[in-house]
Amino acid sequence: MATKSLSIRIDEEMLDKLHVVADYEGRSANSQILILIRDCIEQYESKHGEIKTGKR
């Protein structure tokens, strides 16, 4: 699986809070975001079924 880059805009306070949560969990902010995205997708798929992307 190729790794892609994604740029987001985030306000300073939210970014600061993200860093606090990531530090608490022993992760980088990037790793924390990936976990949040993974969890969101898993939750969506458990409710609506597997997301078909055409990449598999």
N, CA and C atoms as a LAMMPS dump frame, in Angstrom:
ITEM: TIMESTEP
0
ITEM: NUMBER OF ATOMS
168
ITEM: BOX BOUNDS ff ff ff
-5.0000000000000000e+02 5.0000000000000000e+02
-5.0000000000000000e+02 5.0000000000000000e+02
-5.0000000000000000e+02 5.0000000000000000e+02
ITEM: ATOMS id mol type element x y z
1 1 1 N 0.855 -1.179 0
2 1 2 C 0 0 0
3 1 3 C 0.898 1.238 0
4 2 1 N 0.659 2.126 -0.923
5 2 2 C 1.431 3.363 -1.004
6 2 3 C 0.987 4.344 0.07
7 3 1 N 1.916 5.104 0.55
8 3 2 C 1.597 6.138 1.533
9 3 3 C 1.433 7.459 0.807
10 4 1 N 0.307 8.097 1.01
11 4 2 C 0.009 9.393 0.397
12 4 3 C 0.106 10.482 1.445
13 5 1 N 0.255 11.691 0.991
14 5 2 C 0.341 12.844 1.876
15 5 3 C -0.958 13.644 1.786
16 6 1 N -1.383 14.184 2.932
17 6 2 C -2.607 14.979 2.989
18 6 3 C -2.325 16.206 3.835
19 7 1 N -2.677 17.345 3.334
20 7 2 C -2.489 18.592 4.067
21 7 3 C -3.843 19.053 4.592
22 8 1 N -3.881 19.466 5.87
23 8 2 C -5.14 19.961 6.443
24 8 3 C -4.917 21.328 7.071
25 9 1 N -5.996 22.059 7.191
26 9 2 C -5.978 23.327 7.932
27 9 3 C -6.603 23.057 9.285
28 10 1 N -5.956 23.503 10.339
29 10 2 C -6.446 23.255 11.689
30 10 3 C -6.12 24.47 12.545
31 11 1 N -7.071 24.899 13.361
32 11 2 C -6.785 26.083 14.171
33 11 3 C -5.777 25.729 15.267
34 12 1 N -5.099 26.724 15.75
35 12 2 C -3.978 26.54 16.669
36 12 3 C -4.399 25.831 17.961
37 13 1 N -5.536 26.203 18.516
38 13 2 C -5.978 25.59 19.766
39 13 3 C -6.247 24.093 19.584
40 14 1 N -6.902 23.731 18.492
41 14 2 C -7.18 22.327 18.237
42 14 3 C -5.881 21.546 18.023
43 15 1 N -4.946 22.129 17.313
44 15 2 C -3.649 21.479 17.095
45 15 3 C -2.908 21.286 18.419
46 16 1 N -2.926 22.298 19.257
47 16 2 C -2.288 22.177 20.578
48 16 3 C -2.921 21.044 21.382
49 17 1 N -4.24 20.948 21.351
50 17 2 C -4.934 19.891 22.08
51 17 3 C -4.621 18.518 21.492
52 18 1 N -4.534 18.451 20.173
53 18 2 C -4.154 17.195 19.519
54 18 3 C -2.784 16.736 20.005
55 19 1 N -1.854 17.659 20.107
56 19 2 C -0.503 17.309 20.581
57 19 3 C -0.531 16.808 22.02
58 20 1 N -1.373 17.391 22.858
59 20 2 C -1.495 16.925 24.247
60 20 3 C -2.006 15.488 24.267
61 21 1 N -3.058 15.205 23.505
62 21 2 C -3.619 13.849 23.459
63 21 3 C -2.587 12.872 22.899
64 22 1 N -1.932 13.238 21.812
65 22 2 C -0.929 12.36 21.198
66 22 3 C 0.22 12.084 22.171
67 23 1 N 0.702 13.118 22.846
68 23 2 C 1.779 12.929 23.83
69 23 3 C 1.333 11.987 24.939
70 24 1 N 0.125 12.158 25.418
71 24 2 C -0.41 11.304 26.474
72 24 3 C -0.438 9.844 26.027
73 25 1 N -0.796 9.614 24.768
74 25 2 C -0.88 8.268 24.21
75 25 3 C 0.482 7.739 23.756
76 26 1 N 1.52 8.585 23.83
77 26 2 C 2.86 8.166 23.413
78 26 3 C 3.017 8.079 21.905
79 27 1 N 2.302 8.937 21.21
80 27 2 C 2.323 8.924 19.746
81 27 3 C 2.669 10.303 19.199
82 28 1 N 3.028 10.324 17.935
83 28 2 C 3.166 11.594 17.228
84 28 3 C 1.762 12.074 16.87
85 29 1 N 1.65 13.344 16.544
86 29 2 C 0.358 13.883 16.108
87 29 3 C -0.107 13.164 14.844
88 30 1 N 0.806 12.873 13.936
89 30 2 C 0.454 12.166 12.707
90 30 3 C -0.125 10.785 13.014
91 31 1 N 0.541 10.03 13.892
92 31 2 C 0.048 8.704 14.258
93 31 3 C -1.32 8.794 14.937
94 32 1 N -1.496 9.791 15.769
95 32 2 C -2.784 9.966 16.455
96 32 3 C -3.892 10.237 15.444
97 33 1 N -3.63 11.07 14.464
98 33 2 C -4.619 11.366 13.422
99 33 3 C -4.966 10.105 12.646
100 34 1 N -3.957 9.295 12.304
101 34 2 C -4.217 8.058 11.566
102 34 3 C -5.089 7.106 12.375
103 35 1 N -4.869 7.018 13.665
104 35 2 C -5.691 6.165 14.517
105 35 3 C -7.12 6.686 14.57
106 36 1 N -7.285 7.996 14.689
107 36 2 C -8.628 8.575 14.705
108 36 3 C -9.363 8.313 13.386
109 37 1 N -8.654 8.435 12.278
110 37 2 C -9.26 8.17 10.969
111 37 3 C -9.63 6.696 10.85
112 38 1 N -8.716 5.803 11.253
113 38 2 C -8.987 4.365 11.205
114 38 3 C -10.217 4.026 12.035
115 39 1 N -10.29 4.565 13.256
116 39 2 C -11.43 4.296 14.127
117 39 3 C -12.734 4.806 13.524
118 40 1 N -12.679 5.957 12.903
119 40 2 C -13.867 6.531 12.256
120 40 3 C -14.341 5.633 11.11
121 41 1 N -13.406 5.149 10.3
122 41 2 C -13.76 4.275 9.179
123 41 3 C -14.334 2.959 9.69
124 42 1 N -13.712 2.371 10.718
125 42 2 C -14.224 1.126 11.293
126 42 3 C -15.635 1.31 11.825
127 43 1 N -15.886 2.42 12.494
128 43 2 C -17.221 2.698 13.033
129 43 3 C -18.236 2.85 11.894
130 44 1 N -17.858 3.574 10.856
131 44 2 C -18.742 3.763 9.704
132 44 3 C -19.063 2.415 9.057
133 45 1 N -18.015 1.6 8.825
134 45 2 C -18.216 0.316 8.154
135 45 3 C -19.029 -0.659 9.005
136 46 1 N -18.898 -0.582 10.324
137 46 2 C -19.692 -1.481 11.164
138 46 3 C -21.175 -1.127 11.085
139 47 1 N -21.466 0.108 10.792
140 47 2 C -22.861 0.544 10.682
141 47 3 C -23.41 0.403 9.263
142 48 1 N -22.556 0.699 8.258
143 48 2 C -23.029 0.785 6.873
144 48 3 C -22.468 -0.286 5.943
145 49 1 N -21.561 -1.107 6.428
146 49 2 C -20.929 -2.109 5.574
147 49 3 C -19.604 -1.615 5.015
148 50 1 N -18.856 -2.551 4.454
149 50 2 C -17.526 -2.243 3.952
150 50 3 C -17.57 -1.179 2.855
151 51 1 N -16.641 -0.254 2.914
152 51 2 C -16.503 0.765 1.886
153 51 3 C -15.698 0.172 0.738
154 52 1 N -16.27 0.173 -0.439
155 52 2 C -15.577 -0.343 -1.638
156 52 3 C -14.86 0.832 -2.304
157 53 1 N -13.558 0.691 -2.51
158 53 2 C -12.794 1.778 -3.114
159 53 3 C -12.294 1.453 -4.508
160 54 1 N -12.36 0.196 -4.939
161 54 2 C -11.81 -0.184 -6.228
162 54 3 C -10.325 -0.427 -6.183
163 55 1 N -9.706 -0.256 -5.016
164 55 2 C -8.261 -0.442 -4.867
165 55 3 C -7.916 -1.86 -4.408
166 56 1 N -8.927 -2.67 -4.084
167 56 2 C -8.658 -4.042 -3.598
168 56 3 C -9.078 -5.07 -4.599
